[in-house]
Amino acid sequence: MKERLCGKWKNAFRLTLVVITCLATVVLIPNVAYGNTATDLSGPSATPLRFPTVRVAKLAPSTSQMGLINHGFVSKSKSISVDFTFAYNNVSKLDSLLADLYNPHSSMFHHWLTPSRFESLYGPTPTQLGELNSWLKGSHIVERSISGEIVHTKGTIGQYSGLLGVHFHRLLAGNGASYYSTLQAPTVPIGLTNEIVAVTGLDNVVHLKPQIKPALTSHYQSPESIGATYGVSSINNEGFTGKGETIALYELSAYSQSDVVSFEQLHGYSNSVQAVNVDGGAAYDYSTGGTEEADLDVEDALAQAPGANILVYQGPQSGTGPTDIYNQIVQDDKANVISSSWGACESDYAPSDFSVYHQIFQQAAAQGQANFAAAGDSGSEDCFATDGTTELAVDYPGSDPLVTDVGGTSLGTTETVWHACLNTASVTCANNGGGAGGGGMSQQWSEPSWQMNFDSNTWSSYGNVCGIQCRGVPDVSADADPSTGYEIIYDGSSAVVGGTSAASPLVTGIAADVDQSCTTPTGNFSPALYGLAGTSSGYSTSFNDIVSGNNDLTNTNQGDFQASTGYDLASGLGSPKANGWICPQISSISPTSGVTGDKVTITGLNLGQATVYFGTVPAPILSASSTQLIVTAPVGSSTVSVSSSNPVGTGRESATFTYSNGSGSGGGSGGGSGGSGSTTTTTQPAGSGGSSGGSGSGGSGTSAQGYLIMNSQGTVFNFGNAVNYGSGSYSDLQGKASSIADASNGTGYWITSTNGTVEPFGSAHSYPISTVPSSPVVSIVATPDSKGYWLASQTGQIVTGGDAQFYGSMGGKPLNKPIVGMQATADGLGYWLVASDGGIFSYGDAQFYGSMGGKPLAQPVVGMASTPDGKGYWLVASDGGIFSYGDAQFYGSKGGSYYSSGVVAIEAS
C-alpha cells in the first residue's frame, strides 16, 4: 500500500490544504482558559467562552477536498447546521447485547429493542446534555434539538467560529462550485472530550456519490425479470411479497414521484411510496445522476417486494444531511430493511464520520433493522472514481461490519464478476465510464466474528486501523452490469442503468420478502447469510457461487481480487437464491398426534437446513430435503406448536402435535432419568427420558450401539456394547483427565488431560501436536483414519496432531460460556464445539442439529459425541444426563446418579 500524507492525501496538488490540515492533528491542545476569547477571523470576536476547552484531532472534518482552492474566509453571517454526537454509554454492555441478539443459542435472540428503550440504556445522560447546553448558550446558539445521540443545532458561521475556535474557509472547485470547510479540528470543553465523538457540519463538501452507471448498450431487462433470475418470482408466488414490511431508501437527491407512478402503472405495481424529508429535504439532481439514482432505487426495490411499503428518506448531500438521514431512519424505526446506493472510498471520511455512522448502525442492529449498501463501481480501487488513484480501497458505508455490502455481477451464460474493463486497456476504460463490482479488504474495520470462517485474506502489514485480518467485502452480489441493465422510468422516459446501485435495492427487496416469512425481523442480515453458508448443502441452496472474473478495474493490482469457489473478495458469498433465504415454513405434519419416539413427516418450504421444535424441544431429524423432513417426536406432553427455524429466523407457518399419552416417555429400551427434565416442562430432546421413564422406541436413525463416559480421574465407564480398554491415571496424564476419543476401528481410544498430555489405549497411537494449548484442554477428537486428532481448549482454540486439519475456531472470540467439548464429522472435513450451556458451534461441513443453548440445565454440559454417519450427536451433563440430537438414540444415562468425581466426557463406540 502507498503511504498517504496525514493518512488521507494522495496527490501533490493538495499540498496547500494538507499543510493546514496536518497542523490540526495534535490531540488535546489547550485552546482557552476561563474567560478567554477564541477569535473568528471572518468577523468580530464572539462572546467569551466560559469553559476550558481543548482542540481534539479526532473531531477534524474530512480532508478529501481534492482540487479545491482556498479563497479566504466565509461571511460570519452565513447560517449553517452543526451536529454534536455523544458516544454511547455502557458500550461494553451494548457489545454484549448485540452478540446475544444475533446468537441463536441466546435467550435474547431477535428480542429487538425500541428506540426509547435503546436510548434509556445507552443514550446521553442529563448531566452530559446539560453541560453541552450550557456551553452552546455561551455563543448564543439556542436553536437545538436532540435525536438519539445527536444534538442538532443551527447558528451562524461567526457563532460557531467563536464556539469551536476554528476558521471557516471558502473553497472553490474547478467548475465554479463553492464550498466551505474549517480545515482544522474544533475545540470542545475538557469535560466533553470523551463524550463527544463527532462534530458534523463543519464543511459542506460533497463526499458521498451515487453508485449508478448508465447503460452502454441497448440490451436490458426489467428489474422484475432480473429478480426472477434469483428466485424472487418464486417466493413472491408463495405469498412472500414483502407485504406488511417497510423498506427505507437512503437518498441524497429527490426522487421523481411522476416517474415512479409511471413505472408502477407500466408494470402493474401498487406499492405505497412516500417521501420523508430530512433537514429540509433534497433537491432534484438531473445533472449528475442523483435523481436517476433515487428513481432506480425506488423502482428496483418495489419490483422485488411488490407488497412492501417504501419510505424514501431524502436530504441534503452535504453538511449534516448524510448522517441525519440515517439517524432519522433509525429513530423513526418504521422500516425493517434499509438500502443505500450512495458511498465514498474509506479514505474520504474523517475518523469522526465513522464514529457517527457506526453508532447509528449499532442502534439499527439492536432494533432489528437490516442495512444494505452498494459496494461501489470502481472494483477493488474504490477511490479511483474521485481522485484517480489505483491503490486497493473499499467503499463506505458498505464496509461497516453492521452493513451488508452488495457487490456486482454480470449475467450471461455463466454469472461472473462484473468487470467492464476486463479485456481492454483498463485505465482508459475506467476513465471513460467503465466499472466493476466493488470489493476488497477494509482499512478501517476488523473482521467480524461471523466472517472469520470464510475470509482468510490478510494485509501484508499493519498499515491499517483494523490491523491485518480485516473486514472483507462484498458479502453478497447481484447483477450490476449496465450492458444488460435495468430498465427504469427516469425523467418521463425509459432509461437503462446498472451499477451496484441496482444490486443493493434488489437484494434489499429480497430481504423484505424474507422478513415477511419470519416471525421476527432478521436484523443485520450478514450473520444470517454467513450462517446459511456455514455448511456445504446450505451454501448450495442459498447462493449461486461466482467462480470466474476479478474486480481489478484498472488492471494495476495483479488481478486482485479473483473470484473463486466459496467466499471471495470479488463476489462475496455469491448471488442470492431467494428460495434458500426464507425462513422455513411448515405446511403440514403427519401424524398430528402420537407419543415420544414416533416418526413424524413434516412438509413445507426451505426445510433442508431447518431445526424443528416441538414446543421448545428440538426434534431429532432422520432425513431432510427442501420440502420434507422426517423427525422423531421428542419428549413432551399435551398439545405443542411445531415450528422450524434456520439462521435467518423462525418461519411464520407452523403446525401442532398432540401427545396422545399426555406425558413424556423415555427413549431407548428402558427410559430412565435424563437429568433434570420433567414430564411437563422438559428441556430434554428425543430419547433422553423424562423423570418418569417409559419405554418409547427412541427412533430408527443410524446410530452407534453404545458409548463411553469418563470422570475427571480418567476412569472409563462403558454402556451398550462399547469396549473398555483401560483407564488413565493422574500421574500419567500430568493433570486432570479432560476428554476421551475413540479410534475408528473401535479397538482403542485416547485420553487427554487439561494441559494437553495425550495417553493412548488399545490400538491408538500418539502423535505430536501443532502447538502447546494456551488454555486448558477440554476435548480430544480423532480423525476418521485415526492417524491424527484435534484438541480443543476452553477458549475454543483448536490444536492439531497427525493428519488433523484446521477448519476454524472460537479462539479469540467472545463466548457466553466456555467450550467444554468437540466432535468431528464422519468425513473429517468439519467439527463441532459445544459450550457448557449446551450451545453448538459448527465448522467445515459440520451441520447444526440442535442444542441446549438458552435452555435451563440442572448441571452444565461437559462433552459431546457424534454418531458414525455424522448426522447426530449426544451431549452429556456433569450429572451423567444425556441429550440426543439428529439421528443419535438414547441408550441410558447416569442422570441423577451420584459420582465422587463428576462426569467430564462422552464418546460413541
Secondary structure, 3 states (H helix, E strand, C coil): CCCCECCCECCHHHHHHHHHHHCCCCCCEEEECCCCCCCCCCCCCCCCCCCCEEECHHHCCCCCCCCCEEEEECCCCCEEEEEEEECCCCHHHHHHHHHHHCCCCCCCCCCCCCHHHHHHHHCCCHHHHHHHHHHHHCCCCCEEEEECCEEEEEEEHHHHHHHHCCCCEEEECCCCCEEEECCCCCEEEHHHCCCEEEEECCECCCCCEECCEECCCCCEECHHHHHHHCCHHHHHHCCCCCCCCEEEEEECCCCCHHHHHHHHHHHCCCCCEEEEECCCCCCCCCCCCHHHHHHHHHHHHHHHCCCCEEEEEECCCCCCHHHHHHHHHHHHCCCCEEEECEEEEHHHCCHHHHHHHHHHHHHHHHCCCEEEEECCCECCECCHHHHCCCCCECEECCCCCCCEEEEEEECCCCCEECECCCCCCHHHHHHCCCCECCCEEEEEEECCHHHCCCCCCCCCCCCCCCCCCEEEECCEEEECCHHHEEEEEECCEEEEEECHHHHHHHHHHHHHHHHHCECCCCCCHHHHHHHHCCCHHHHHHHEECCCCCECCCCCCCCCCCECCCCCECCCECCEECHHHCCCCEEEEEECCEECCCCEEEEEEECCCCCEEEECCEECCEEEECCCEEEEECCCCCCEEEEEEEECCEEECCCEEEEECCCCCCCCCCCCCCCCCCCCCCCCCCCCCCCCCCCCCCCCCCCCCCEEEEEECCCCEEEEECCCCCCCCCHHHHCCCEEEEEECCCCCEEEEEECCCCEEEEECCCCCCECCCCCCCEEEEEECCCCCEEEEEECCCCEEEEECCCCCCCCCCCCCCCCEEEEEECCCCCEEEEEECCCCEEEEECCCCCCCCCCCCCCCCEEEEEECCCCCEEEEEECCCCEEEEECCCCCCCCCCCCCCCCEEEEEEC
